[in-house]
Amino acid sequence: MKLSITWRIFIGLVLGVLVGFAVHTAYDSGSPADQETLASWSKNLQILSKVFLRMIKMIIGPLVFSMLVVGIAKLGDFKLVGRIGGKTLGYFLFATVLSLLTGLIAVNLLKPGKVMQLPLPASGTDIGVEAKKFSVESFFYHIFPQSIVESMAANEILQIVVFSIFFGIATAAIGETGKVVIKALDAVSHVMFKIVSYVMGFAPFGVFGAIAAVVATEGLGIFVGYAYLIFSFFVGLFFFIFIVLWVICLVNKIPYFKLLGLIKDPALLSFSTASSEASMPQTIAALRKFGCSEKIISFVLPLGYSFNLDGSMMYMTFATAFIAQAYGKDLSTTQQLTMLATLMLSSKGIAGVPRASLVIIAGTMTMFDLPIEGLALLLGIDQILDMGRSSTSVIGNAVATAVVSKWEGELDLAKMNSTEDVTV
């Protein structure tokens, strides 16, 4: 019997934990030689996950471009594109506020910074993260590409989306001549999905490498020492996934748990690799199966990867308030609302930056005179927390696509019961 991709990924995850634990146990003396050996093991194990993520990233640019251009060209109406874009950005703004508020509520109710009494990092501790404040200039420069080739090479999804919108509208505007381009790009998108089916065969190995590398370096003890912090953050994530998103779908008469059932594979993949990008092709296939319109998927989902990372939004307010608690600094309600407003803007201008969440948190901390060294409290478990926020962002973007499809009358729930093969 052939195992499903879910089971193969789960097996890779479990084996990763076991192998990582065995390696960590074998070289856990604390001596410099053993620490160097552990670092070498971790680096070599990460090759598997990095190769998988690189293969996924090589697909995303051409896939997003071809799908979005075809979708917009088929719409053929600039006003319609503007209407869908307005609804999409409106929903993203609403979801961002809810996710930021959920992070604040969780950290204020559970108070991990006060409960845990962690030893504070020494002044001057190198955290390897540079604080970056929000600027209007960098925000707009990040949106508009100066070269589509450069944007493709860097996998700047938002810039690819902007170019694709111009290209799609222009293709529709030239009439019959443009139909040749549309047909060619439609074929390109099908080729990309075929490549995805090949790449996904390597997913369990990528998951194995990612998990084994973390456990080999940190050991299972990291879960014990930071258990309450991890628990508190994941309580917030679960609340957002099972209450907030469920209510949004309930209001819009969308069968949320059926959507969740279809999206579980990409969510598990993103959880295992700590990368929301890793599951983007699978998410597209799941949303097709759910009945979302092709043109809505191709428009909303890529935008979501820059404007609707719900898990990361939650983490930013949660982490900043946690560090304030750890240093015994109580942020007033006004300060917390100021933080929320700041993060709502600054988080939109930094997508694609390595360790973007930590960079934004560092910039926000300077606003409230919090020691930048406080980020060291999170560095050891950032990978673990990133697993949760990546999978949450995937689910959040799936809901966003379903909601916009519903608003546009482009959600055909009958497709869930069809026999059409849309898996990757």
C-alpha positions as CSV (number, residue, x, y, z in Angstrom):
1,M,0.0,0.0,0.0
2,K,1.4,3.4,-1.0
3,L,1.6,5.8,1.9
4,S,0.1,9.3,1.5
5,I,2.3,12.3,1.6
6,T,0.9,13.2,5.1
7,W,2.2,9.9,6.5
8,R,5.5,10.1,4.8
9,I,6.1,13.6,6.2
10,F,5.0,12.5,9.6
11,I,7.4,9.5,9.5
12,G,10.2,11.8,8.4
13,L,9.4,14.1,11.3
14,V,9.4,11.2,13.9
15,L,12.6,9.8,12.5
16,G,14.2,13.3,12.5
17,V,13.4,13.6,16.3
18,L,14.9,10.1,17.0
19,V,18.1,10.6,15.0
20,G,18.6,14.1,16.3
21,F,18.1,12.9,19.8
22,A,20.6,10.1,19.3
23,V,23.2,12.4,17.9
24,H,22.7,15.0,20.7
25,T,23.0,12.3,23.3
26,A,26.2,10.9,21.8
27,Y,27.9,14.3,21.8
28,D,26.4,16.0,24.8
29,S,29.5,16.3,27.1
30,G,29.7,20.0,26.6
31,S,33.4,19.9,25.6
32,P,34.5,22.1,22.7
33,A,35.2,19.1,20.5
34,D,31.7,17.7,21.1
35,Q,30.1,21.1,20.4
36,E,32.0,21.3,17.2
37,T,30.9,17.8,16.2
38,L,27.2,18.6,17.0
39,A,27.5,21.8,14.9
40,S,28.9,19.7,12.0
41,W,26.1,17.1,12.3
42,S,23.5,19.8,12.4
43,K,25.0,21.5,9.3
44,N,25.1,18.2,7.4
45,L,21.6,17.3,8.3
46,Q,20.3,20.7,7.3
47,I,21.5,20.0,3.7
48,L,18.5,17.8,3.2
49,S,16.0,20.5,4.3
50,K,17.9,23.3,2.4
51,V,18.0,21.3,-0.8
52,F,14.2,20.7,-0.5
53,L,13.5,24.3,0.2
54,R,15.7,25.4,-2.7
55,M,13.8,23.1,-5.1
56,I,10.5,24.6,-3.9
57,K,11.8,28.1,-4.3
58,M,13.0,27.5,-7.8
59,I,9.3,26.8,-8.7
60,I,7.5,29.6,-6.9
61,G,8.5,32.5,-9.2
62,P,7.5,30.9,-12.5
63,L,4.4,29.4,-10.9
64,V,3.1,32.6,-9.4
65,F,3.9,34.6,-12.5
66,S,2.2,32.2,-14.9
67,M,-0.9,31.6,-12.8
68,L,-1.5,35.2,-11.9
69,V,-1.0,36.5,-15.5
70,V,-3.4,33.9,-16.9
71,G,-5.9,34.6,-14.1
72,I,-5.9,38.4,-14.6
73,A,-5.8,38.2,-18.4
74,K,-8.9,36.0,-18.3
75,L,-10.6,38.6,-16.1
76,G,-9.9,41.1,-18.8
77,D,-11.3,44.0,-16.7
78,F,-9.1,46.4,-14.8
79,K,-12.1,47.5,-12.6
80,L,-12.7,43.8,-11.7
81,V,-9.0,43.4,-10.7
82,G,-9.2,46.6,-8.6
83,R,-12.4,45.3,-6.9
84,I,-10.9,41.9,-6.0
85,G,-7.6,43.6,-4.9
86,G,-9.5,46.0,-2.6
87,K,-11.5,43.2,-1.0
88,T,-8.3,41.2,-0.6
89,L,-6.3,43.9,1.1
90,G,-9.3,44.8,3.3
91,Y,-9.5,41.3,4.5
92,F,-5.7,41.2,5.1
93,L,-5.9,44.3,7.2
94,F,-8.8,42.9,9.3
95,A,-6.9,39.5,9.8
96,T,-3.7,41.3,10.7
97,V,-5.4,43.3,13.5
98,L,-7.0,40.1,14.8
99,S,-3.8,38.1,14.8
100,L,-1.8,40.9,16.5
101,L,-4.6,41.2,19.1
102,T,-4.6,37.5,19.7
103,G,-0.8,37.6,20.4
104,L,-1.3,40.4,22.9
105,I,-4.2,38.7,24.6
106,A,-2.3,35.4,25.0
107,V,0.8,37.0,26.4
108,N,-1.2,39.2,28.8
109,L,-3.3,36.3,30.1
110,L,-0.6,33.7,30.4
111,K,2.3,36.0,31.3
112,P,5.2,33.7,30.3
113,G,7.8,36.4,30.9
114,K,6.8,36.7,34.6
115,V,6.0,33.0,35.2
116,M,9.3,31.6,33.9
117,Q,11.8,33.9,35.6
118,L,14.5,33.3,33.0
119,P,18.1,34.5,33.5
120,L,18.5,37.7,31.5
121,P,21.2,37.9,28.8
122,A,24.3,40.0,29.6
123,S,24.4,43.5,28.3
124,G,26.1,43.6,24.9
125,T,25.1,40.0,24.0
126,D,25.5,39.5,20.2
127,I,22.1,38.4,18.9
128,G,23.0,38.5,15.2
129,V,19.9,40.6,14.4
130,E,20.0,44.3,13.4
131,A,17.1,46.4,14.5
132,K,15.3,47.9,11.5
133,K,12.7,50.6,11.9
134,F,9.8,51.1,9.5
135,S,10.3,53.6,6.7
136,V,7.9,54.7,4.0
137,E,10.7,54.7,1.4
138,S,11.7,51.0,2.0
139,F,8.0,50.0,2.1
140,F,7.3,51.3,-1.4
141,Y,10.7,50.2,-2.8
142,H,9.9,46.7,-1.6
143,I,6.6,46.7,-3.5
144,F,7.7,47.8,-6.9
145,P,10.5,45.9,-8.7
146,Q,13.3,47.6,-10.6
147,S,13.9,44.3,-12.4
148,I,11.6,41.3,-12.7
149,V,14.7,39.2,-13.3
150,E,16.1,40.3,-9.9
151,S,12.7,39.8,-8.2
152,M,12.5,36.3,-9.7
153,A,16.0,35.5,-8.6
154,A,15.4,36.7,-5.0
155,N,11.9,35.1,-4.9
156,E,10.3,38.5,-4.0
157,I,6.7,37.3,-4.3
158,L,5.1,40.7,-3.8
159,Q,7.2,42.3,-6.6
160,I,6.5,39.3,-8.8
161,V,2.8,39.9,-8.1
162,V,3.0,43.6,-9.0
163,F,4.8,42.8,-12.3
164,S,2.3,40.0,-13.1
165,I,-0.7,42.4,-12.6
166,F,0.8,44.8,-15.1
167,F,1.7,42.0,-17.5
168,G,-1.7,40.4,-17.2
169,I,-3.7,43.6,-17.8
170,A,-1.5,44.5,-20.8
171,T,-1.9,41.0,-22.2
172,A,-5.7,41.2,-22.0
173,A,-5.6,44.7,-23.5
174,I,-4.0,43.6,-26.8
175,G,-6.8,41.2,-27.6
176,E,-6.3,38.3,-30.0
177,T,-2.5,38.7,-30.0
178,G,-2.4,38.3,-26.2
179,K,-4.2,34.9,-26.4
180,V,-1.1,33.2,-27.6
181,V,0.8,34.4,-24.5
182,I,-2.1,33.3,-22.2
183,K,-2.1,29.9,-23.7
184,A,1.7,29.5,-23.4
185,L,1.7,30.7,-19.8
186,D,-1.2,28.4,-19.0
187,A,0.9,25.5,-20.2
188,V,3.9,26.8,-18.1
189,S,1.7,26.7,-15.0
190,H,0.8,23.0,-15.7
191,V,4.5,22.2,-16.2
192,M,5.3,23.8,-12.9
193,F,2.7,21.7,-11.1
194,K,4.2,18.6,-12.7
195,I,7.6,19.6,-11.4
196,V,6.0,20.1,-8.0
197,S,4.8,16.5,-8.0
198,Y,8.4,15.4,-8.5
199,V,9.8,17.7,-5.8
200,M,7.3,16.6,-3.2
201,G,8.7,13.2,-3.3
202,F,11.7,14.6,-1.5
203,A,9.6,16.4,1.1
204,P,9.9,13.6,3.8
205,F,13.7,13.8,3.5
206,G,13.6,17.6,3.8
207,V,11.4,17.3,6.9
208,F,13.7,14.7,8.4
209,G,16.8,16.9,7.9
210,A,15.1,20.0,9.3
211,I,13.9,18.4,12.5
212,A,17.0,16.2,13.1
213,A,19.2,19.3,12.8
214,V,17.2,21.2,15.5
215,V,17.1,18.3,17.9
216,A,20.7,17.4,17.4
217,T,21.8,21.0,18.3
218,E,19.4,21.8,21.1
219,G,18.3,18.4,22.4
220,L,14.9,17.6,23.8
221,G,15.8,19.6,26.9
222,I,15.0,22.8,25.0
223,F,11.3,21.8,25.2
224,V,11.5,21.4,28.9
225,G,13.4,24.6,29.8
226,Y,11.1,26.7,27.6
227,A,8.0,24.5,28.0
228,Y,5.8,27.2,29.4
229,L,6.7,29.8,26.8
230,I,6.2,27.3,24.0
231,F,2.9,26.2,25.5
232,S,1.7,29.9,25.9
233,F,2.5,30.7,22.3
234,F,0.9,27.6,20.9
235,V,-2.2,28.2,23.0
236,G,-2.5,31.6,21.2
237,L,-2.0,29.9,17.8
238,F,-4.6,27.2,18.5
239,F,-7.1,29.9,19.6
240,F,-6.5,31.8,16.4
241,I,-6.8,28.7,14.2
242,F,-9.8,27.0,15.9
243,I,-11.7,30.0,17.2
244,V,-10.9,33.2,15.3
245,L,-10.6,31.6,11.8
246,W,-13.6,29.4,12.5
247,V,-15.7,32.4,13.4
248,I,-14.6,34.2,10.2
249,C,-15.7,31.2,8.1
250,L,-18.9,30.7,10.1
251,V,-19.9,34.3,9.4
252,N,-19.2,33.8,5.7
253,K,-20.9,30.4,5.6
254,I,-17.7,28.5,4.7
255,P,-17.3,24.9,6.0
256,Y,-14.1,25.6,7.9
257,F,-13.3,22.1,9.1
258,K,-13.6,20.7,5.6
259,L,-11.2,23.4,4.5
260,L,-8.9,22.5,7.4
261,G,-9.1,18.8,6.4
262,L,-7.9,19.7,2.9
263,I,-5.2,22.1,4.1
264,K,-3.7,19.7,6.7
265,D,-0.9,18.4,4.4
266,P,0.5,21.8,3.4
267,A,0.1,22.9,7.1
268,L,2.0,19.9,8.3
269,L,4.7,20.4,5.7
270,S,5.1,24.1,6.7
271,F,5.2,23.1,10.4
272,S,7.9,20.5,9.8
273,T,10.1,22.7,7.7
274,A,9.3,26.0,9.4
275,S,8.6,27.5,6.0
276,S,5.2,28.7,4.7
277,E,6.7,28.9,1.2
278,A,7.5,25.2,1.2
279,S,3.8,24.3,1.0
280,M,2.6,27.0,-1.4
281,P,2.1,24.6,-4.4
282,Q,0.3,22.1,-2.2
283,T,-1.9,24.9,-0.8
284,I,-2.9,25.9,-4.3
285,A,-4.0,22.3,-5.1
286,A,-5.9,22.1,-1.8
287,L,-7.8,25.3,-2.5
288,R,-8.7,24.1,-6.0
289,K,-10.1,20.9,-4.5
290,F,-12.1,23.0,-2.0
291,G,-13.7,24.9,-4.9
292,C,-11.9,28.2,-4.9
293,S,-11.8,30.0,-8.2
294,E,-8.5,29.7,-10.1
295,K,-8.3,33.4,-10.7
296,I,-8.9,34.2,-7.0
297,I,-6.3,31.7,-5.8
298,S,-3.7,33.0,-8.2
299,F,-4.4,36.6,-7.0
300,V,-5.0,36.3,-3.3
301,L,-2.6,33.6,-2.2
302,P,0.7,35.2,-3.5
303,L,-0.4,38.5,-2.0
304,G,-1.0,36.7,1.3
305,Y,2.7,35.7,1.5
306,S,3.6,39.3,1.9
307,F,0.5,40.8,3.6
308,N,-1.2,38.1,5.6
309,L,1.3,36.1,7.6
310,D,-1.0,35.6,10.6
311,G,1.3,33.4,12.6
312,S,4.2,35.9,12.3
313,M,1.9,38.8,13.2
314,M,0.9,37.0,16.4
315,Y,4.5,36.2,17.2
316,M,5.6,39.9,16.9
317,T,3.2,41.2,19.6
318,F,3.6,38.1,21.7
319,A,7.4,38.1,21.7
320,T,7.8,41.9,22.3
321,A,5.4,41.8,25.3
322,F,7.1,38.6,26.6
323,I,10.6,40.3,26.6
324,A,9.0,43.4,28.3
325,Q,7.6,41.0,31.0
326,A,11.0,39.2,31.4
327,Y,12.6,42.6,32.1
328,G,9.9,43.6,34.6
329,K,8.6,46.4,32.3
330,D,4.8,46.5,32.2
331,L,3.6,48.1,28.9
332,S,0.5,50.2,29.4
333,T,-2.6,49.6,27.2
334,T,-1.7,52.7,25.2
335,Q,1.8,51.4,24.6
336,Q,0.5,48.0,23.5
337,L,-2.0,49.6,21.1
338,T,0.8,51.7,19.7
339,M,2.9,48.6,19.3
340,L,0.0,46.9,17.4
341,A,-0.4,49.9,15.1
342,T,3.4,50.1,14.4
343,L,3.7,46.3,13.7
344,M,0.7,46.5,11.4
345,L,2.6,48.8,9.1
346,S,6.2,47.7,9.6
347,S,5.5,44.0,9.0
348,K,4.3,44.8,5.5
349,G,7.6,46.3,4.3
350,I,10.0,43.6,5.2
351,A,8.8,40.4,3.6
352,G,11.7,38.3,2.2
353,V,14.2,39.5,4.8
354,P,16.0,36.6,6.6
355,R,14.6,36.1,10.1
356,A,12.2,39.0,9.3
357,S,10.1,38.5,12.5
358,L,13.1,39.0,14.7
359,V,14.3,42.0,12.8
360,I,10.9,43.7,13.2
361,I,10.7,42.8,16.8
362,A,14.1,44.3,17.4
363,G,13.0,47.5,15.8
364,T,9.8,47.6,17.8
365,M,11.7,47.0,21.1
366,T,13.8,50.2,20.6
367,M,10.5,52.2,20.6
368,F,9.8,51.1,24.2
369,D,13.5,51.2,25.5
370,L,13.7,47.4,25.8
371,P,17.2,46.0,25.7
372,I,17.9,44.5,22.3
373,E,19.8,41.7,24.1
374,G,16.4,40.4,25.2
375,L,16.0,38.8,21.9
376,A,18.6,36.2,23.0
377,L,15.8,34.8,25.2
378,L,14.0,33.6,22.0
379,L,16.9,32.6,19.7
380,G,17.2,29.1,21.1
381,I,13.6,28.2,20.4
382,D,12.9,30.5,17.4
383,Q,13.0,27.5,15.1
384,I,10.4,25.7,17.2
385,L,8.1,28.7,17.4
386,D,8.6,29.3,13.7
387,M,7.2,25.9,13.0
388,G,3.9,27.0,14.6
389,R,3.7,30.4,13.1
390,S,4.5,29.1,9.5
391,S,1.7,26.5,9.6
392,T,-0.7,29.1,11.1
393,S,0.1,31.5,8.2
394,V,-0.6,28.8,5.7
395,I,-4.1,28.1,7.2
396,G,-4.7,31.9,7.5
397,N,-4.0,32.4,3.8
398,A,-6.2,29.4,2.9
399,V,-9.1,31.0,4.8
400,A,-8.4,34.4,3.1
401,T,-8.6,32.8,-0.3
402,A,-11.8,31.0,0.5
403,V,-13.4,34.2,2.0
404,V,-12.5,36.3,-1.1
405,S,-13.8,33.6,-3.4
406,K,-17.0,33.5,-1.4
407,W,-17.4,37.3,-1.6
408,E,-16.9,37.2,-5.4
409,G,-19.3,34.3,-5.9
410,E,-16.4,32.1,-7.0
411,L,-16.6,29.3,-4.4
412,D,-17.9,26.1,-5.8
413,L,-18.1,23.7,-2.8
414,A,-19.3,20.9,-5.1
415,K,-15.7,20.4,-6.3
416,M,-14.9,18.9,-2.9
417,N,-16.9,15.8,-3.8
418,S,-15.6,15.6,-7.4
419,T,-13.1,12.9,-8.5
420,E,-10.9,15.4,-10.3
421,D,-7.3,14.9,-9.4
422,V,-5.8,18.2,-8.2
423,T,-3.1,16.8,-5.8
424,V,0.6,17.4,-6.2
